[in-house]
Amino acid sequence: MRTITLLVLILLLMSVLCVFSTKYFDLTATGYYPGPECTYPFDDGFTAIGHIAGKGSIAIDPVNGPLKFNQKVYVEGYGYGICNDVGSAIKGWEIDLCFNTYEEAVEWGRQLVRVYIIK
């Protein structure tokens, strides 16, 4: 029984290591809500590349930041997301994480987070 349990744990660990690359960045993350409170006059509900804005959308600086459009990432404390938006205040090594409500975005505030690139 212990051999089977150990084997299952090893397989789970291997699968986790295969999903995340070893590449990560420590970035400053703020929260935003896709409504007019945070995005006016660009509050049409869509990201910069045409995706529906919501939890999992991440605004980046595609020119000066380490992340690129359509990159899938895992953000500690937030979860999985895709880099599909830009923000006028997002410069360099900063990201803006989309939340489904204004209150969630305000509660997130500003945090230093580790962002893993997903293969």
VEXSE-298175 format. One line per 2 residues: number of its first residue (from 1); their letters; for each residue x, y, z of C-alpha. Coordinates in Angstrom, 2 decimals. Example, Ala and Ser with C-alpha at 12.3 -4.5 7.8 and 13.67 -1.06 7.14 Angstrom:
<recs>
1 = as = 12.30/-4.50/7.80 ~ 13.67/-1.06/7.14
</recs>
This chain:
<recs>
1 = mr = 0.00/0.00/0.00 ~ 2.82/2.43/0.84
3 = ti = 4.49/1.67/-2.50 ~ 1.32/2.59/-4.39
5 = tl = 0.89/5.79/-2.37 ~ 4.50/6.76/-2.96
7 = lv = 4.16/6.02/-6.68 ~ 1.02/8.17/-6.91
9 = li = 2.78/11.05/-5.13 ~ 5.75/10.82/-7.48
11 = ll = 3.46/10.84/-10.53 ~ 1.55/13.85/-9.20
13 = lm = 4.78/15.74/-8.54 ~ 6.03/14.93/-12.04
15 = sv = 2.79/16.16/-13.61 ~ 2.99/19.46/-11.68
17 = lc = 6.59/19.97/-12.77 ~ 5.62/19.37/-16.40
19 = vf = 2.86/21.99/-16.33 ~ 4.98/24.82/-14.93
21 = st = 8.21/25.79/-16.49 ~ 10.96/26.63/-14.08
23 = ky = 10.78/30.17/-15.40 ~ 9.09/32.67/-13.16
25 = fd = 9.07/36.38/-12.48 ~ 8.42/38.34/-9.30
27 = lt = 6.13/41.18/-10.35 ~ 4.02/43.89/-8.76
29 = at = 0.34/43.06/-9.24 ~ -2.66/45.32/-8.84
31 = gy = -6.31/44.40/-9.27 ~ -8.83/45.83/-11.69
33 = yp = -12.48/45.38/-12.58 ~ -13.54/45.59/-16.26
35 = gp = -16.34/48.07/-15.50 ~ -16.30/51.86/-15.73
37 = ec = -14.93/52.22/-12.18 ~ -11.53/50.98/-13.38
39 = ty = -11.45/51.07/-17.16 ~ -13.40/54.12/-18.39
41 = pf = -13.50/54.98/-21.29 ~ -12.45/51.46/-22.36
43 = dd = -15.20/49.69/-20.42 ~ -16.74/47.66/-23.25
45 = gf = -16.05/44.33/-21.49 ~ -13.29/43.23/-23.85
47 = ta = -9.53/43.05/-23.44 ~ -7.01/44.76/-25.72
49 = ig = -6.80/41.66/-27.93 ~ -10.57/41.06/-28.05
51 = hi = -11.14/38.46/-25.31 ~ -14.01/38.84/-22.85
53 = ag = -12.58/40.55/-19.76 ~ -13.02/38.75/-16.44
55 = kg = -11.23/36.65/-13.84 ~ -8.12/35.25/-15.50
57 = si = -7.46/38.25/-17.75 ~ -4.11/39.86/-17.06
59 = ai = -2.99/43.28/-18.25 ~ 0.71/43.59/-19.08
61 = dp = 3.23/45.93/-20.64 ~ 3.96/43.91/-23.82
63 = vn = 6.83/46.18/-24.88 ~ 8.88/46.70/-21.70
65 = gp = 7.64/43.90/-19.44 ~ 8.75/40.26/-19.23
67 = lk = 5.37/38.81/-20.31 ~ 3.92/38.66/-23.80
69 = fn = 0.39/38.58/-25.22 ~ -1.37/35.17/-25.12
71 = qk = 1.10/33.78/-22.60 ~ -0.53/31.48/-20.08
73 = vy = 0.64/31.98/-16.51 ~ -0.02/30.95/-12.94
75 = ve = -0.03/33.79/-10.39 ~ 0.46/32.82/-6.75
77 = gy = -2.55/33.93/-4.72 ~ -4.68/34.52/-7.85
79 = gy = -4.60/31.42/-10.02 ~ -4.33/30.76/-13.73
81 = gi = -4.59/33.51/-16.28 ~ -3.74/34.66/-19.78
83 = cn = -1.89/37.84/-20.70 ~ -4.49/39.47/-22.94
85 = dv = -4.86/43.09/-21.88 ~ -2.94/46.31/-21.39
87 = gs = -3.41/49.13/-18.94 ~ -2.30/52.74/-19.16
89 = ai = -0.73/52.55/-15.68 ~ 0.95/49.16/-16.23
91 = kg = 4.63/49.75/-16.97 ~ 7.52/47.29/-17.12
93 = we = 7.46/44.64/-14.41 ~ 3.88/45.28/-13.31
95 = id = 0.68/43.40/-14.08 ~ -2.99/44.13/-13.49
97 = lc = -5.17/41.16/-12.54 ~ -8.83/41.21/-13.58
99 = fn = -11.51/40.39/-11.01 ~ -15.24/39.82/-11.45
101 = ty = -16.22/42.56/-9.00 ~ -14.90/45.98/-8.10
103 = ee = -14.76/44.96/-4.43 ~ -12.48/41.99/-5.19
105 = av = -10.12/44.23/-7.16 ~ -9.93/46.78/-4.34
107 = ew = -9.42/44.02/-1.76 ~ -6.48/42.64/-3.79
109 = gr = -4.76/46.03/-3.64 ~ -1.10/46.00/-4.66
111 = ql = 1.06/42.94/-4.02 ~ 4.38/41.43/-5.00
113 = vr = 3.59/38.06/-6.62 ~ 5.46/35.22/-8.25
115 = vy = 4.26/34.55/-11.80 ~ 5.06/31.19/-13.40
117 = ii = 5.10/30.74/-17.17 ~ 3.04/27.71/-18.20
119 = k = 4.50/25.59/-20.96
</recs>
